[in-house]
Amino acid sequence: MFQRIKKSPKLKWSLVVLGSIFTVFILFYFSIYFGVFGKIPSTQDLKDLKQNQATQVLSSDGDLIGKYYIFDRQPVTSNQIPKHLINALVATEDARFYEHNGIDSRSLLRVFFKSLMLQDRSSGGGSTITLQLAKNLYGRKDYGYFGIVVNKFQESIIAQRLEEIYDKEEILTLYLNTVPFSDNTFGIESAAMKFFNKSTKNLSLEESAVLIGMLKANHSYNPRIFPEKSRFRRDVVFQQMEKYGYLTKTEMQVAKQSDIQLDYQYYSHDQGLAPYFREQLRKDVTSILDTLKNNKGESFNIYRDGLIIHTTLNSKIQEYAEASVNSHMSKLQEAHERSYGARAPWFTNKELILDAAKRTSAYKKLNKQGLSDTEILAELDKDSSERELFNYGKKELVKGTTLDSIKHYLKFLNTGFLAVEPSTGAVKAWVGGVDFENFKYDHISQSKRQVGSTFKPFVYTAALENGIVPCSYFSIREVTYNDGWTPSNSGSADDPDMNYNMKYALSNSINTIAVKVLMETGINNVISQAKKMGIESNLPPVPSIALGTAEISLKEMTMAYTGFANSGRSSKPYYISRIEDGKGNLLAEFKPQVQNKAAYSETTREIMIEMMKATVNEGTATRLRSTYGLQNDIAGKTGTTQSNKDGWFVGLTPKLLAVTWVGSDDHRIGFRNTGIGQGANSALPIFALFLQKINADPNFSEISNARFGNPSAQVVSLMDCEASEKDGFFDKLFGKSDQKRERKKDDNEKKGFFNKLFGKKKKN
């Protein structure tokens, strides 16, 4: 043998070359093994595997309403994975999975020689499930010329260690928990929830085949984008299952006949249920987690640690709220645009348009180049192209410039809608705007607006607490105050000689009387009362605050109104009930924050409820009855600010309180007229549509059927008077309306004496 080698130089050199290649191969392999190209996870590292896991957000009724993640992943255990899913995976990805030790040596050698020696970069493939798991766990790095070979060898070493640590069932479970699916989804549970809205354990054979099919090419076989390609690939999975004995031929043919039925769920930050709520929740939970430590003394991470956040939000109530907002705001937007026509400020007001442009990245980029505002606007009005623009119910492809797009979004009205349980403050629905993807500003957590007449109940509450009785009469006449301000009544043609009691004045939102009640009560007393009820914003000590000229947040308004259905004790809106780790261990728990002491008496509370019920039954909110046919017990208050800039409505039932604001994000754009912009038209319909949906759902009969309860005999007596009376000749001649009101106040205070003496009420 050796003689032949000596006599044959070619054979000699061939052996030298082969020996050299083998030596290089061995040295190369061991250089990878010992970490020359980067540390390889040790056996202990693999035993302590911990993957980034999505944090889940759950509603109070147990629905998954969102996630926070870098990679969308939720782990499942082996007993939660159906057998047909395992069979589909093995048949399609690694038919010899149960026979090898994690490595297909022939495939590995093929990759080495073809990739390294023949420069065939497409020679990959043949990876086992265990090798794919290694890649899923640790990814691949760019090592240049040797990249694919280094990565393959690293994966083979990791795969061997995995096979030594875990049995086949555990490897399959790890693989399915880490493998990437379409739409930035990682792990079988997340994929099952995203594409079919069900847990892995409930997947059908057909659904399992769709998910396994997309593993070959996540984008190309995405059933949401390419349903036909996805179906073709699914059928290949069925064929593989039949080939390897997991399905009979008949079962395969039957399975192929089924259609793909997606129930796609959006868990992205911009889409899906309650996006404004989820964004605020993310901020709050991140702050909370900064104060918590795990058993290793490390902070929790909302994106990586697979936490479970339990919220007070009810998914169905939230769904009803969003549908009601969308339904009404789409119609209101049409009316708003139609009322302005071609002379709308978003078309003609250059200052408005420029200010809106300044908020865009396009403007900032051009501004850095030294262009003037005029030049920038000219640039933004060039290069017309197809653009996807928001419109209610759809996104439209419209040809236009960047400036056209700016004007388009400037025209939109926006809204905030918050519904809470008044007894606890638990948030049940949170709609911060009309479309989170295009309007990120949250009108619940970030905005403060003038509140208009929705402030008046605070004035009347303070009046009652300071001794003014509900049957006190006030003149409707206009009065000029020390600062030269003269409040008037919107569209009122009432006789200026008329005097009205407080119930009528509040339910019909009479401005002149509200200011007189404020002045009679004392501005500081009204401010103090509002603060007791939960208003934290600055309230300037001026007469105009009676008409809601102060800017207050929607959350504050909500808190202040909760006491009317909760024995005078305001409840602070809250929405996190508890936070758990992925194993269900409690990390933090949150309870309702209800005032210990009532902000006003029970008598005052009952009177205010009766006054606000009158708003719905006979005042400014009667369309709840006449137009929407609502028969619930409802107390409410409409609100409209100066120049129709803001529309408000507060709807209070015994079990549910909802506060709604509608207006333009830019304060300079108001409604064209009161008919469109008044709170009864702009904001009230959202509450009406919302309550209609609640009433139609038998699951919420406790809310629909709730009643306030009858007022006490004392309250009935205090409110037993005519709504109005007219000044007599001498009252008009000498201006004695105020003295007359004082007499009525005194008469009411004496009622108790006459009742005791004669056993009957004394009429005013």
Secondary structure, DSSP 8 states (H G I E B T S, - for coil): -HHHHHH-HHHHHHHHHHHHHHHHHHHHHHHHHTTTTS----HHHHHT----B-EEEE-TTS-EEEEE-SSEE----GGGS-HHHHHHHHHHH-TTTTTSSS--HHHHHHHIIIIIIS--TT------HHHHHHHHHH-----GGGHHHHHHHHHHHHHHHHHHHS-HHHHHHHHHHH-EETTTEESHHHHHHHHHSS-GGG--HHHHHHHHHTTS-TTTT-TTT-HHHHHHHHHHHHHHHHHTTSS-HHHHHHHHTS---------SSSSSS-HHHHHHHHHHHHHHHTT-B-TTS-B--TTTB--EEEES--HHHHHHHHHHHHHHHHHHHHHHHHHHGGG-HHHH-HHHHHHHHHTSHHHHHHHHTT--HHHHHHHHT-S-EEEEEEETTEEEEEEE-HHHHHHHHHT-EEEEEEEEETTTTEEEEEE-SS-TTT----TTTT-EEE-GGGGHHHHHHHHHHTT--TT-EEE------TTS-----TT----TTEEEEHHHHHHTT-HHHHHHHHHHH-HHHHHHHHHHHT--S---SSGGGGGT-SEEEHHHHHHHHHGGGTTT--EE-B-EEEEE-TT--EEEE---EE-SS-SS-HHHHHHHHHHHHHHHHHSTTTHHHHTT---S--EEEEEE-GGG-EEEEEEE-SS-EEEEEEEESSTT---SSHHHHSHHHHTHHHHHHHHHHHHH-GGGHHHHT-------HHHHHHT-S-SEEE--HHHHHHT-HHHHHHHHHHHHHHHHHHHHHHSS----
